[in-house]
């Protein structure tokens, strides 16, 4: 008579069932594991002065909680870190690579979806483009941040319709410029559409020279430090210079008088009055017998002459 072995069969089926359950649970656990991830917002420059600049970096952890971290990036244009905060910044000599590291218990942890902000001051020469790639604990980060916006600019001199007097040949050009999303790198000034000057630091100004009498226009254009650079131009501001030519000053000798006689060895006072209806007198020169003996730049114009020999003399 045959006999079945249910006990052994039941144990066998149970073992397979348990094994299947364990595999299934292991599969479920890996399905819900969080993948490391990060997002970087690099904001620069927060200030610019000479060859120095400032920047901030927002490090957002989009993966599981991190305990202890290193952020690594490369500068593209030879920039150098001067100092950073509130964690450790390092950059080997001659290397573009910068490592930003947690350095204390309070800054070692970045929770999921939390953002940690760091900042630094650096130097640059010429171009100052931002880094293009960042890694957090070896994981490549996505980058994001505010889009570059164009600078703002306004021409403050000359004013609209300003009239300059006869004889004016130079006019001061001035402008206010700013860039909320970055920094202004230069302001260009144009007169009658032609570039006449550039200023790279505030207050932005330039003196246009050699201007002829007549009607003119002035314009300012500001450029920012974005890549690519954005610019904004003011509307052309009209101004004019009146008159067609400069006029000569007038002058008269008041001392000595014609044919006046002086004793031997006397001091002879030389005096004159001078004016310029179309401008200003800059100096009055005194010549005795054709030789320049004195110059006076302020009114009343005068000079005391000594050492003249006996005889007749002439004054111009």
C-alpha positions, 0 to 999 in steps of 0.5 A: 500500500502506498503512502503520501508524505504530506509533511515533507511536501508542506515544508517544501512548499513553505520554504518556496513560499518564504523565499518568494516572499523575501524576494518580493519584499527585497524588490519592493525596498529597492523600488522606493530607495531615493536617488542622490540629486542636487540643484545649484543656483550660482549668483554672481557677481553680487558686487564688483570692484576693480578686479574683485567680485562676490558670489553666492551659491545655493545648494539644494539637496534633491536626494536623501539626507546628506551628512557631510558633503563636498561641492566641486566646480571649476572656474572657466576664466582663471578666477581665484577664491579669496575667502568664503563662508560659512564653510571651507573653501579650497583652490590649489594654486594654478588650478581652476578647481574649487572645493566647498566642504562642510566643516562643522557638525552644524553644517554637515547635514543637508536634509532632503529638499533643504537648501544650504547657502554659501558665499565667497569673494574672488578675483578675475581678470577680463572675462568672469563667466560662471562655472558650468558644472557642479558635483555634490559628493560626486553626483552631478547637479542641475543648475538653475537661477534667475535669468539675466536681465538687461541693465537700466540707464538714464542720461543726466547730462546734458538735459533735454533741450539744453542750450550752451552759450557761444564759444562752447566746444566741450560738453559734459556727458553723464549717466546713471546705470545699474543692473539688479541681476548683475553688474554694469561693466561699461557705459558708452556715450555717443554724440550725434550717433558717433561713439565719443567715450566709454566709462567703466566705473560709476559715476559714469561720465565723459567730456565730449570735445571739439563740438561745433555750434548748432544742434546735437544729440547725446545718448548713453548705452549701458552693458552688463556682465552677463554671458551673453552681455545685455545692453540698454540705450537711452533715447537720443537727448537733443542739445544745442550750442549757440553762435557761430564763432568766438569774438576777441576780447577788448583791452586798454592801457590805463597806466602809463598815460601817453607821453608820461614822464618818469624820474630816473630809476622810478618804478613804472606802474603798468595797468590795463583793463580787459573784458570779453563780451563773448567769453572770459579773459584768461590773461593780460600780457604786458610788453615794453619795447616789444619784450614781454615783461609781465603776465597777469591772470586776474583783474585788475591787471597790473605790474610794477616795472623797474630797471628801465634806462633813461629814454623813450619807451613804448607799452603794449 
